[in-house]
């Protein structure tokens, strides 16, 4: 895939930042590149604390909701929490259930089954609640768009409180209270918090009414997991939640999260936002994809390490199954694209007959990354084999929701937002849908280079253990606070060699732009790199590089880390991008 490298070139008084905050010049550049130029905002970014969390009372209806819940608890009413099957929904369900239970409520929870129930509160779930004698329903991470369902609940004399964080529809549901910071008349300053944080704010209000201590400070760990896994921007309040939450996770405050970290071989590792998003989070998600999400809630509720370990093992096993299925189906999808006329489409529409519908979105994301094009993966509906369900992931500049909406006459159902969407249609209309969505696409997206933002040009040999330790000031990194991207030009490739259990990774002996020898490694797309190297320099130059006699120059993007082995620390350079000198580069 072609890449376009863009060097960020923001201006500021870097020397003054270095002086005031005792940081290196590259670190000052990284701060400015992330939009932090004023002294107070830099200080808040570098040293976030609990004061960065906004007062719950600013959130519309949160106090009213807490008072209604207290009344229900005091009157011995039956309360049911209705959550969602992803990490955010599981976390929000856990937080509400924990608070209500501690306050003496008669409370149960219900998380929809992804396949049989679909997303959010349904009429059938409300009918279950009626049959169970439920007096009050509290939703979390869903409900804001459930107008007809909540109308049905109100017709049956239920009190309904909606807590959600999704966009506000044209018509609000007739709930007794709606707690969602995205309401236009809500004064809460941070609109981009996840559903679990919204739920935690309600719990904090309840604790205040009852005269308890801080609920939020006790549960920052779970709030952090949800914030990272629901891909919230890691700025302001969210950054503080994750930073402080990671400290609690590393203090092993939650037995379930501790057991899951151990099961994922992170027992002696300091947990980072990366670990939450790419190791622990997928395990919590797997139960909602392949079974029901109840196991995720029960893991977080576990009181003994023995109980927690049994659940954690089950979740990890489920995630391994999910990963294997994802790899298999992704390979099928890539083969289907590369060996058919799909490769010429601007919008990839792939039908995978045997794919479990719960992983279609993951595969669509993989295809989007590989081909840098919008991708929609369709698979047979479990409930009705004459229907296919699909999930799509988009690229910047292509509004997937609006483009799918333009094909609505072919669809049974659709929904989503510009970067991701879901849909269903009759199986025999797949080709019609593929044709229509591509004909509607006004721009050729088949050869658009992927843009990579470069923070700073920095020689490979600049990285020291001290500098890498300083980079930790940027953590937690993720959406809205990207990790640093460095580039070095005209690096000489002296030697290339294979390593790894199956010789699938590449090791490089390089001379950087300052003529200092450096060792580096590449873990992704290694065969693609070698093919590109041979195409640009020829087979002889590739052979010479494998003999340790190479002299070709490339531009690389890279990330430095500290490698620890036998008590010794050393710098390790990971190469994560490359460009040949004849191409345009930073």
C-alpha positions, -999 to 999 in steps of 0.1 A, spaced: 0 0 0 13 34 -9 19 58 19 21 96 20 42 109 48 33 143 62 58 160 86 40 180 113 56 214 114 38 233 142 54 264 156 59 273 192 86 285 216 101 250 221 131 262 241 107 279 266 87 246 270 120 227 275 130 251 302 97 253 321 90 216 321 125 202 320 119 181 289 140 174 258 135 193 225 119 163 208 95 160 237 86 197 234 78 191 197 56 161 205 36 182 230 31 210 205 21 186 178 -7 173 200 -20 209 204 -5 218 238 13 251 237 1 270 268 17 264 302 -14 254 321 -26 229 294 8 214 291 9 209 329 -26 193 329 -16 170 301 17 159 317 3 155 352 -34 147 351 -52 141 384 -87 135 398 -95 173 395 -97 169 358 -129 149 362 -160 172 359 -187 174 385 -215 149 379 -241 176 388 -234 193 355 -250 164 336 -286 168 328 -311 146 348 -283 128 368 -296 142 402 -332 135 393 -323 99 382 -304 93 415 -334 105 435 -358 82 415 -334 52 420 -331 60 458 -369 60 460 -371 27 443 -344 12 465 -361 25 497 -394 12 486 -380 -23 478 -388 -21 441 -373 -45 416 -348 -28 394 -333 -43 361 -303 -29 344 -302 -34 306 -267 -31 292 -248 -39 260 -226 -67 249 -194 -48 243 -167 -38 268 -183 -5 275 -217 -20 280 -203 -48 302 -184 -22 323 -214 1 327 -236 -28 337 -210 -39 363 -207 -3 377 -245 2 381 -251 -33 395 -223 -29 420 -236 5 432 -272 -6 434 -263 -38 452 -241 -20 477 -270 4 484 -294 -25 492 -314 -26 460 -332 -56 446 -314 -56 413 -308 -78 383 -292 -72 350 -299 -83 314 -274 -79 285 -288 -86 250 -275 -115 230 -257 -101 200 -272 -126 176 -307 -134 190 -316 -101 206 -295 -76 186 -283 -43 200 -300 -25 229 -332 -28 248 -359 -46 228 -397 -52 233 -389 -88 241 -365 -77 269 -392 -54 283 -418 -83 282 -393 -104 302 -390 -76 327 -428 -74 330 -431 -112 335 -404 -109 362 -422 -82 381 -397 -55 374 -407 -19 385 -378 1 371 -355 -3 341 -321 15 339 -303 13 306 -266 18 301 -247 23 269 -280 21 250 -315 34 250 -313 68 236 -327 56 202 -352 31 217 -383 53 214 -409 26 206 -395 2 231 -395 27 260 -431 38 250 -441 1 255 -424 0 289 -442 32 300 -475 18 288 -468 -10 313 -463 14 342 -425 10 344 -401 37 355 -374 40 329 -341 58 332 -318 60 301 -281 64 306 -262 65 273 -235 84 254 -245 79 218 -257 107 195 -292 121 201 -319 111 176 -346 135 162 -371 121 187 -362 113 223 -377 82 240 -403 90 267 -381 79 296 -386 94 331 -350 106 329 -323 107 302 -287 110 312 -266 115 280 -241 144 278 -247 148 241 -282 164 247 -281 200 235 -294 213 268 -269 193 289 -242 215 305 -217 187 310 -185 200 293 -171 167 281 -194 152 254 -170 124 244 -172 101 274 -181 64 272 -213 48 285 -195 34 316 -183 69 326 -219 82 322 -230 53 344 -203 60 370 -214 96 372 -249 84 381 -235 61 407 -215 90 422 -247 110 425 -263 81 443 -234 77 467 -236 114 475 -273 111 484 -266 82 507 -236 98 522 -211 73 510 -176 80 498 -165 85 462 -178 57 439 -157 70 410 -123 68 428 -130 32 437 -138 22 402 -114 42 379 -99 9 368 -131 -3 351 -138 32 338 -104 32 322 -109 -2 305 -142 10 290 -128 43 279 -99 27 260 -119 -2 245 -147 21 233 -120 42 216 -127 75 233 -104 104 227 -76 103 253 -77 140 261 -89 160 291 -112 140 314 -107 108 295 -69 110 297 -72 115 335 -96 86 339 -73 62 320 -40 75 336 -55 71 371 -73 39 362 -41 22 350 -25 30 383 -54 12 401 -52 -18 376 -15 -21 383 -23 -20 420 -45 -51 413 -76 -34 427 -100 -56 408 -97 -94 412 -112 -101 379 -89 -78 359 -59 -92 378 -69 -128 369 -74 -118 333 -40 -101 331 -24 -133 346 -43 -155 321 -30 -133 292 6 -136 305 7 -101 318 13 -110 354 46 -92 358 40 -66 331 30 -30 339 -4 -28 322 -7 0 296 -35 14 275 -22 -8 247 -27 -39 269 -63 -28 276 -72 -22 240 -55 -51 224 -51 -79 250 -76 -76 279 -104 -58 261 -107 -84 233 -111 -111 259 -140 -92 275 -155 -86 241 -152 -122 230 -179 -135 254 -204 -110 239 -194 -121 204 -195 -158 207 -218 -164 237 -235 -139 261 -217 -110 277 -227 -121 313 -193 -138 319 -176 -104 314 -198 -88 342 -192 -118 364 -155 -116 359 -155 -80 371 -177 -89 401 -156 -119 411 -146 -118 448 -120 -146 450 -90 -152 427 -101 -188 422 -135 -178 409 -119 -151 387 -93 -173 372 -119 -198 361 -138 -171 343 -107 -155 329 -95 -188 314 -129 -192 297 -127 -156 283 -92 -161 270 -102 -194 254 -131 -178 237 -109 -150 224 -84 -175 210 -113 -191 191 -124 -157 179 -89 -148 168 -85 -180 149 -118 -176 132 -109 -140 124 -76 -149 108 -91 -177 87 -120 -156 75 -98 -125 68 -75 -147 47 -105 -159 27 -117 -123 22 -82 -111 10 -80 -140 -14 -115 -133 -27 -106 -96 -33 -72 -102 -49 -84 -130 -72 -115 -113 -86 -128 -81 -100 -135 -69 -64 -99 -56 -65 -111 -28 -89 -139 -16 -66 -136 16 -46 -158 2 -19 -151 -35 -10 -182 -56 -5 -172 -91 5 -196 -120 12 -182 -147 36 -207 -175 39 -192 -193 69 -181 -163 89 -198 -158 123 -217 -125 120 -201 -112 153 -167 -109 137 -177 -93 104 -168 -58 117 -133 -69 128 -127 -84 94 -140 -53 77 -115 -33 98 -87 -55 87 -96 -51 50 -99 -14 54 -63 -13 69 -48 -35 42 -64 -20 11 -70 16 25 -106 15 12 -140 13 27 -149 -23 34 -182 -41 41 -183 -77 51 -215 -96 47 -223 -130 62 -254 -153 67 -278 -143 94 -280 -170 121 -317 -163 125 -326 -164 87 -303 -179 61 -320 -160 33 -307 -128 48 -272 -115 52 -260 -91 78 -230 -68 73 -206 -46 91 -186 -18 74 -155 2 83 -146 34 64 -116 56 56 -114 94 62 -135 113 37 -160 86 29 -192 88 50 -202 52 52 -235 58 69 -247 83 43 -235 61 14 -253 30 28 -283 52 34 -283 61 -3 -287 23 -10 -316 20 15 -341 7 -11 -321 -25 -12 -318 -29 25 -339 -43 53 -322 -24 80 -291 -2 85 -275 22 110 -242 36 121 -220 67 116 -195 80 91 -167 56 100 -186 24 108 -221 10 100 -242 -21 100 -268 -34 76 -289 -63 65 -304 -73 32 -318 -103 13 -290 -126 1 -300 -124 -36 -294 -86 -36 -257 -87 -26 -245 -80 -61 -271 -53 -66 -259 -36 -34 -222 -39 -44 -230 -24 -78 -250 5 -64 -227 15 -36 -197 16 -60 -217 34 -87 -226 60 -61 -190 65 -51 -179 97 -70 -141 93 -63 -118 65 -73 -106 51 -39 -85 22 -53 -51 40 -53 -53 66 -26 -21 66 -5 -25 61 33 -15 93 51 10 89 79 17 119 102 53 122 112 61 140 145 98 147 139 127 137 118 151 120 143 181 99 137 177 62 147 206 65 171 191 94 190 170 70 211 184 63 245 168 46 275 165 80 291 147 94 261 123 64 259 115 68 296 107 105 289 83 94 262 62 78 289 50 113 298 28 110 267 10 79 280 -17 68 278 -17 70 241 -45 61 217 -73 78 198 -69 116 202 -34 112 217 -14 92 192 19 76 201 50 94 187 60 87 151 96 93 142 113 92 108 149 90 96 160 96 60 186 79 39 193 50 62 218 25 48 206 -12 50 238 -31 56 224 -65 65 190 -82 66 183 -115 83 153 -136 93 144 -144 129 115 -158 150 100 -192 157 90 -196 120 115 -171 106 87 -147 100 104 -114 113 133 -94 99 163 -81 117 183 -52 102 219 -39 106 217 -2 96 237 29 94 215 59 103 216 94 88 244 103 112 265 73 102 260 55 135 254 17 133 219 6 146 201 -27 150 164 -27 142 136 -52 138 104 -54 116 74 -75 126 47 -66 102 44 -71 64 79 -84 61 75 -103 29 58 -74 13 88 -53 23 112 -77 7 92 -78 -25 92 -40 -26 130 -39 -19 137 -63 -48 113 -43 -71 131 -10 -63 168 -22 -61 169 -55 -79 175 -91 -69 212 -87 -66 210 -59 -41 186 -80 -20 210 -109 -20 239 -86 -10 218 -73 19 212 -109 31 250 -115 29 257 -84 50 271 -64 21 242 -41 15 245 -4 6 209 7 -4 194 36 13 158 39 25 136 62 47 121 45 77 95 54 103 101 38 137 93 34 174 119 30 201 113 8 232 134 -5 261 142 -42 259 148 -59 292 168 -92 293 186 -109 321 184 -77 342 200 -56 314 182 -28 296 189 -18 260 172 2 232 152 -17 206 141 0 174 109 -12 157 106 -3 120 69 3 112 71 20 78 94 25 49 97 45 17 122 44 -11 143 75 -19 128 79 -53 94 84 -38 83 117 -22 92 116 15 95 139 45 
